[in-house]
Amino acid sequence: MKKRVLSGLLVVMVTAMMLVGCSQGGEEKEATTDANVSTETGSDAGTSDASTSDEKPSDERVKITYAQWGNEVETAATQKVADKFNSEQDRIQVEVVKIDHDTYVTKLNAMATAGELPDTAIMSEAGVLKFAENGLLADVSTMYGAEDAKPLDALTFRYEGKPVAYSAANEVLNLWYNIDLLKQVSEKQGLDPAQLTPPASADAAWNWDAFVKTAQTLTLDINGKNALDPEFDPNNIDIYGCTVNTLPWQMEVWTLSNGGGYYSKDGKSCTIDIDATVEALQRIADLSSVYHCAPPVTSAANALESSLGSKKVVMATDGQWNVGTFLGPNADFEYGVGVLPYMKEPVTICTGGPNVVFSTTKHPEEAMEWLKWYYQEENSWSLIEAGTWMPILESWYTEADKIDKWTSNPNFPEKGMYKSAVIDYAKDHMVSTAWYYVNGAEEFNATLDSVFSGVWTGDQTMKDAIAENKEELLSIFDENNSK
């Protein structure tokens, strides 16, 4: 395999920006959501009645620029949110700077070179530590005081131990399922659907063997035989019991659950080739090639639209953002959510694109004040209410009134199910995705995608594929984490 070479200040910043780091199918969705924040944030959103009549003239305020990608409509919507902030105090004036999505990386590079970076901006997760390495991100450890409600710790990007960004939203991975199809398959076999329903609590989570057996039970060939039946026909499968999203960044969760990982917990070494990591990744391949309970992997584009949406797959793993982008508004079936099965310990991973303060700003305190306000859930409530974003502040995972407000939504599954499977699971079992603490994760994952391809086709075992490409993978890690 030829080594991928990326260069420039934003070496790991993807050209297709992510929806706060969230992926649908095999493609990264554009991060337009910051621009879609509603100024109608609900009855207790704390909207201001402040009049502009007593405010300082704009030329007497500290000017803060905030860069985001998007079209004219999205930029205008973001500016409305900034205007709300501007109207609630008389010291800071925020102006939104529009940069076209397709040229965002190039433009930020040019601005950095020219010393003309904005004060703040939204970034891709994978670009944060590279900017920090180049000394371009401010230390934001003073953004929250001792008495403040703080972001969940796993949503903190750290460089050399210092916080350099917080995710603007949270996202975790779960096991989603088509309730209608689960009932249909169960009843065809005379089975109780309740016995095959994914657990909504980490305490009751399936271990890997139980998950595989359940998925095999829910897999039917064209003759109605399940994958545990000796007469099952693996060449003519009608309904699959499960699928696992094979985007490399999502695959990391299984390695962590098995006691391995792509990297050590401190991010100082690459552990892609250790037994626990390789074993976990092979188990994903075995779902299709050995147990015949998952469709063959033809690409990483196996997100919920093409899995649950096909009505040929009962259970599928993917991110919580699907509530807002597919399941809530578009799915024509009843859906449910459970915790992920585990190999050795229950775990889910989180992600979420951050807003950053550039170290070149002359007004770091004012920039942090703006972002701290922007991070408040009431100021992005339309996205949380839709199910596209999850809150970042810990209080939304612990305080009953906030949880009730969050989950009282007809687009969401049953409130108790969602609270247990998503909110409690995130609070108690969520760990950071690698790009929060390891540089070069996007380049590493892109190479892994190529490494995995031979396994999905059945031409290699995971052990052989990783061994064959170990030198390249370790080189990518070393080159990006040498400081």
N, C-alpha and C positions, 0 to 999 in steps of 0.2 A: 504494500500500500504506500502510495506516495504521501509524504507529509504535507498537511495543510499549512500554508504559511499565511499568517495575518499580520499586518503591520499598521503603524500609525498609532496615534494617541488612544483611539477607541478600539484597540485591537480585538476586544471581545464583545463589542457592542453590536448586536445584530442589526442588520439593515431592515428587517421587518420587525418593527417594534411590537412588544407584547402587550396584551390586555392585562395590565398590572402583573405581567409574568405568566399569564394563563394561556394555555394552548387549547385550541379546538381543532380536532383532526390532527394532521401532521404539520399544519402551518401555524405560525404564530400570529395571533390576531392583533390588529393595530391597536395601540394604546390611545384610543380616542376618548376613553371614559372620563378622564379628568375634566374634559371640556363639556361633558354632559351633566355636570352637577346641577341639580335643581336648586333654585332659590326658594322654592316652596317646600319647606322642610318639615311640615307637620305642626301640630298644635303646640308642642312643647319644644320647638326647635330653638327657642331663644331669639327670635327675630327682633331686630332693633327698631325702635320707634324714633331713633335719633334723627333730628333734623339737621340738615346741612347748614342752616343759617348761622349757627354758632361755631362752626368748624373753622379751623385755620385755612387760609387760602392754600390751594394746592402747591403753590411755589414756595411755601414755608415748611412744607412737610419733607420728610426723608423719602426719597424716591426709590422704590424697589421694583426691579424687573423680574418677571417670572416667565420662563420660556416653556412652551409646550408645542407638540406637533398636532396638526389637525387642519381642517378646512376653515373657511371664513365663519361658517355657522358655529362650529365648535369653539373657535377662538372667542367669538362674541359671547357665547354662553359662559365660558370661563371668565371672561371679563366682568360679566354680571355678578359672578360670585366674588371676584375681587372688589367690585364696587360696593358690595354689601360689607365687606371688611373695611373698606375705606370710609363708609358712612358711620361705622360703629366707633370710630376713634378719630382723633384729629392730629396724629403725629406721623402717620405712615401713609404713603400713597403707592398702591401696587398697580403696575401696568403689565398686562399680558403681552408677551412677544410671540407672534406666530412664526413658526418655522415649518416649512412643508415637510410632511412625513418622509418623502423619498429622499430629501436632502438633509435630514436632521443631523445625522452623524457627520457628514461633510461640513455642514455649517458650524456645528459646535467645535470641530477640529480647527476650522479657520478662525473662529472667535478666540479659542484658547491660544493659538499661535500669535494672534494679534493683540492679546491681552484685553479682549473686549467681551469676555463671558458675561452673561447676565448675572444678577445676584442669586437667583434660584432657578430651578428647572426640574421637570420630570425627567427621569432616566430609566433605561432598561436595567433590570437587576444585574445582568451580566456585565454591564459597563462600570458599575460603581467602584469596585476595588481597583480597577485600572486607573480611573481618575484619581482615586485616593493615593495610589502608588506614585503618581506623578505630582503629588502635592497640590491638587486642584480642588479638594473638598475640605470644607471646614469641619472641625471637631464640633459635634452638636450635643455633646454631653450636658451642656447647661440649658438645653431647651426645656427640660422638665425639672421642676423643683421637687423637693422632698415630699411636699404635700400634694403634688399633682397626680391625677390619674395618668398612668404611663402606658405606652405601647407594650404589648406582650414582648417578652425578652427575645423570643425567637424571631421577631420581626426587625431586629436591629442589625444593620450592616456594620461590621467592625473591621478596622484596619489597624494593625499593631496594637490591638486591645482597646482602641478608642472608637466610640460610635461616630460614624460619618454619615449615616442616613437611617431613616425609619421608613418602612413600607407605608404607602398611602392607604393600602387596604390589605386585608388578610385573605388567603385562599388555602384550603387544605384538600387533601385527597380522601375520597370515600368510595364505598361500594354502593352503586346505584342500581335499582332494579325495576323492571316492568311488572307491576303487581298483577295486571290483567293476564299477562303471558305466564307468570309464575303459577297463578291459579289454574289456568287452562292446562298447562303441562302436568301439574299435580293431579288434577281431576281425571285426566286421561289415564293415569296410572293407578287411580284409586288411592292416592296418598293425601295426607293432610297438608295443605299449603303452609300452615303455621310451622310445621317441622322443617320446612325448606326455606323459610324466610330469613334473610340475613339479620344477624343480631344488631340491635341499635346501641348496645352498650359494650364498652371495651372489656368489662368484667365477664361478659358472656361471649366474647368474640370467638369465631371459629379458629381452631388451629389450622395449619395448612392442609393436613390430611382430611379434616372434616370439610373444609372448603372444596377440595378436589372431589371428594365423594358426593357432596351435594351437587356440584356442577355436573358431574357425570349422571346423576339421577335426573337432572333437569335437561339433559341432552337427549334428543330423540332423533332416530333415523326415520326414513320415509315410511317404515312399517310400524312405527310407534314403539320400537324397542329403545330402551335407554342404554347409555354407554357402559353400564355395569352388567348388562345382559350378555351371555355368551354368544347370542345370535345377532348382536348389534352389528350393523353394517357401517363401518367408518367411512366408506366411500360415498355414502348417500345420506348425509345428515340434513335433517329438516330444520331443527332448532338446536342452537348451542346453549349450554348452561351458563357460560361466562366468556368474557374477554378481559384482558388486561391491557391498558394503554401502554404501548412500548416506546413512547418518547423517552430517550435516555434519562432526562432529568426526573421523570416520574418513576422510572425503574429503580432509581436510587433507594426508594422507600423500602423495597423488598430486601435489599442488601443490608440496610440498617436493621430491619426486623430480624434478620438472621444473625445478627452480631457482627456483621462486616461493614461495608461501606466503600464508596469510591475513594474516600480519604480518611485519615485518622481524625478523631474528634477535635483535635487542636489545629487541623488543617496543615500540619507540617510534613505529612508524608502521604503518598499515594498508595492505596491498598486495594487497587482494582483486581490484583491477581491472587489475593489470599483466598483460602478455601471457602470461608463463609460467604464471601462476595460471589465467587464463581458458582457455588452451589445454589445460591438464591436465584441468580440469573438463569441458570439452567432449568430450574423448576418452572419458570415462566414459559420457556420454550416447550417443556414437557406437557403443558396443558393441551397443546395441539398435537404434538408429534407422538406422545405416549398415551395420554388419557383421552384424547379426541373430544374434549369437552369445550374447546375454544376454537374459533375459526383460525385457519392458517394466517400468519402475519404476512401481509403483502406490502405493507408500509406502516409508518407510524400513524397514519390517518385512521385510527380506530377509535375516535372519540365518540361521545354518546349519540350524536346525530346519525352516525353510520353503524352503530352497534344496537343500542336500545331502539333507536329510531327505525331500524329495519324490521323490528318485531320478529327477528329471528335469533335474538340474543336475550337471555333472561337477566343476567347480571353483568355489570361492567364497572371498571374502576375509572375514575377521572376526578376533575376538580370541582369544587363547590360552585364556581362561577356558572356552571351549566344550569343552575336554578334560574338565573336571569337570562341566559342566552339561548336556552333550548327548552328545558323541562317545564318551567313555569308558563311561558307565553306560547310555546309552540307544540309541545308534546300532546298527542291525542290519545294518551293512555294514562291511567293512574300510576304514579311512580312512588317509590319509597327509597329510603337511604339507610345504609347500615355502616358500621365501622369496617375497616379493612380486616381481612383475615391476617393472622400473624404466623410467622415461622418460629421465632423464639420469644419475641416480646411484642406487644401491641405498640404500633407507632404509626404516625402519619407525618408527612412533611408539609411545610408551609412555604408560600412564596407571595410576592406582592411588589410591584414596581414602586420605587421610592421617589420622593422629591428630595432634592439636595440643595445645600447652600455651598456655593463656590467660594473657595478660599480667597479669591481675588476681590470679593465684595468689600466695599468700604463700610458696610453697615451690617455686620453679621448678627448683631442682637436683634435688629429690626427684621432682618430676613427670617430669623428663627421664630420671631413673634408671629409673623405672617403664616409660616408653615404650621406652627402649633395651632393656630386658629383654624387653618385649612384642614388639619387632620381631625378636628372634632367631627364626630359622626353626624351631627345635625347639619353640617355643611356639605355632606355628600349623601344625604339621606335617601335621595331618589335611587341611587345605585345600590344601597343596602336593602332598601325596600323591594327593589326588583329582584334581588338575589344575585346580582352580579358581583358585589363586594361583600365582604364580611368586615365588621368593625376591627379596629386595631387596639383600642384601649381596653385594658384588662377589666375595667368595671362592667363592660358589656357582656362579659363571660361569667360574672359573679353576682351581679345585682338583679334580683327577680323582676323589678319593674322594667328595667332595660331589656332583659331577655324577653319579657312578654311583649314589649313593643316591637322588638326585632322579629319575633316569630309569629305575630298576629297578622298573617298574610295569606290570602287564598292561593297564591302561587306556590307556597311552600307545602311540603308534606305535613302530616299531622304534627302538632306542636311538640308533644312529648318525644316523638321519634326524632325530630330535628334537633331538639335541645340535647338529647343524649348522644345521638350519632355524630353530630357536627360540633355543637358548642362545647359540651363537656369533654368530648374526645379531643378537640383542639386544645382546650385548657389544660388537660392532664397528660396528653400523649403527643403533642406537637413538637417537632424539632425543625431547625432551619434547613432549608435546601442548601446545597453546597455553595452556591454563589454568594451567600451571606458572609462566608469566611474564607473562601478559596478563590484566588485569582485564576483566570483562564478557563473557568468552568464551561463557558459556551463553546470554546474551541475543543475542549476535551469531549464534551457531549456530542459535538458534530462528528468527531472521529469515532466515538463509540457507536454512533448510528451506522456507520459503514462497517465497523467490526461486527455488529450484531446481525447484519444482513445475511451473512453466510450461515448463521445459526437458524434464522427463520426459514431459510430454504431447505434446511436439513443437510447441508453440505459439510457442516462442521459442528462439533460440540462447542459449548461455551468455553470450556477449558482450553481447547485447541485454538479457538479464535482469539482469545485474550492473550494466550502465550505467544502466538504469532505476531501480535501487534503490541506486545508489552513495552518494547523499547520505545516505540513512537509515543505511546500514551504517557510513559514516565517522562519522556523528553518534553512533552507539552506541559506537564505539571511543573517540571523543574524550571523551564524557561520562564514561566509565568509567576513562579513563587520563589525566586532565587534571593530576593531581598530579605 
